[in-house]
Amino acid sequence: MNWLSVLLENLNYYTVFILMFIEGSVIPAPSELIVPPAAYCAAAGELNVFLVVISATAGALLGSSANYAAAYYLGRPIIYRFANSKWGHLCLLNQEKVEKSEKYFNDHGVIATLTGRLLPGIRQIISIPAGLSKMPFWKFAFYTTVGAGLWNCVLASLGWWLHSFVPMHQLYGKIEEYNKYIQVAVIGIVALVIVVVVLKWQLSKRKAKGNADG
């Protein structure tokens, strides 16, 4: 994608916002190739790392909101038809991925909108089941902002850290290398969060039942 290469070679707050808007929608543009290089530039004094995270999170929220709105107003039949179409496949989308995101959302409830932003393969399309389920937009926006913000902070920290010992021409290779470890760690954290939430829900349910019986 020539347009993607041009944007990546000219990273600033606007291009970070645009790329993360694209990443938040169904068009493939991995955040791992956007935020760490921008944070790397920030560590070199070319940008402000806090504005990088804010720009990236705002772009992710707007892109995800576009998915949410499409799913909310168009409904499941049209979304699935698009996923199975030529254009959907060009966006690396298919029915299996949408079904996977719906299952994750249905299994974990509204918290899935937050935790899903941290998971590869789910991150870009978790907004679709949120829209299909008619989740209130304020909840969707809140959880998406928190989830995207956390993920962008992780990626920005990686880029900032890599600046201290990695030359620019080796940056993308090192990002790919360390991203594998980050994904494993994040998946572990997400699993822990889900376990804690489920346990708290079960305890509150038992407590409410006990009060009702008493």
RAWOJO-V868764 format. One record per residue. PHI is phi in whole degrees, -180 to 180 (999 if undefined). OMEGA is omega as a letter, one per 20 degrees, with the letter a starting at -180 (NA if undefined). NEAR is the number of other ideal C-beta (glycine too) atoms within 8 Angstrom. Layout:
<<PHI/OMEGA/NEAR> <PHI/OMEGA/NEAR>>
This chain:
<<999/a/4> <-64/a/5> <-63/r/6> <-68/r/9> <-62/r/8> <-62/a/8> <-66/a/11> <-66/r/12> <-82/a/6> <-130/a/7> <-73/r/12> <-150/a/7> <-63/a/9> <-71/r/7> <-69/r/11> <-62/r/16> <-61/a/12> <-63/a/10> <-64/r/14> <-75/r/20> <-63/r/12> <-64/r/11> <-63/r/16> <-74/r/17> <-89/a/11> <-86/a/8> <-80/a/7> <-70/r/7> <-157/a/11> <-59/r/7> <-64/r/14> <-64/r/10> <-95/a/10> <-112/a/17> <-71/r/16> <-58/r/15> <-62/r/14> <-66/r/15> <-67/r/17> <-59/r/14> <-64/r/10> <-65/r/15> <-64/r/11> <-84/r/7> <91/a/4> <-86/a/5> <-138/r/11> <-103/a/6> <-64/r/11> <-69/r/6> <-71/r/9> <-62/a/17> <-64/r/13> <-64/r/8> <-63/a/13> <-65/a/19> <-68/r/13> <-63/r/10> <-65/r/17> <-63/r/17> <-64/a/13> <-67/r/10> <-64/r/14> <-66/r/15> <-66/r/14> <-65/r/10> <-62/a/15> <-58/a/15> <-64/r/9> <-61/a/11> <-67/a/16> <-63/a/9> <-93/a/7> <-88/r/7> <89/a/8> <-62/a/7> <-57/a/6> <-71/r/8> <-62/r/14> <-69/r/10> <-64/r/8> <-65/a/10> <-60/a/12> <-91/a/9> <-87/r/8> <-60/a/5> <-67/r/7> <-63/r/12> <-67/r/10> <-64/r/6> <-88/a/9> <60/a/7> <-112/r/11> <-154/a/10> <-63/a/8> <-61/r/6> <-66/r/12> <-65/r/15> <-62/r/8> <-62/r/10> <-68/r/14> <-65/r/11> <-63/r/8> <-62/a/14> <-65/a/15> <-67/a/7> <-74/a/7> <-117/r/10> <71/a/6> <-63/r/7> <-62/r/11> <-63/r/13> <-66/r/17> <-82/a/11> <-67/r/13> <-63/r/15> <-67/a/15> <-99/a/13> <-108/r/12> <-65/a/5> <87/r/6> <-109/a/11> <-50/a/12> <-75/a/9> <-123/r/13> <-66/r/16> <-71/a/15> <-67/r/15> <-64/r/16> <-64/r/13> <-70/a/16> <-62/a/12> <-85/a/7> <61/r/6> <-59/r/11> <-54/a/6> <-62/a/8> <-64/r/6> <-67/r/10> <-58/a/16> <-64/a/10> <-64/a/8> <-66/r/13> <-66/a/16> <-64/r/10> <-65/a/9> <-63/r/14> <-66/r/15> <-63/r/10> <-62/a/10> <-63/r/13> <-67/r/16> <-65/r/9> <-62/a/10> <-66/r/16> <-66/r/17> <-62/r/9> <-62/a/14> <-63/r/17> <-63/a/12> <-66/a/7> <-64/r/14> <-61/a/11> <-74/a/6> <-148/a/4> <-114/r/9> <-70/a/5> <-57/a/6> <-71/r/4> <-104/a/8> <-61/a/13> <-65/r/8> <-64/r/7> <-69/r/10> <-61/r/15> <-63/a/9> <-65/a/7> <-78/a/10> <-62/r/10> <-61/r/8> <-69/r/7> <-63/a/11> <-63/r/9> <-62/a/8> <-64/a/8> <-65/r/12> <-60/r/10> <-63/r/8> <-65/r/9> <-61/r/11> <-60/r/8> <-64/r/8> <-61/a/10> <-62/r/11> <-61/a/8> <-62/a/8> <-63/r/9> <-63/r/8> <-64/r/8> <-64/r/8> <-65/r/8> <-67/r/8> <-65/r/8> <-67/r/8> <-66/r/8> <-65/a/8> <-65/r/8> <-65/r/8> <-66/r/8> <-63/r/8> <-65/a/7> <-69/r/6> <-69/r/5> <-74/NA/4>>
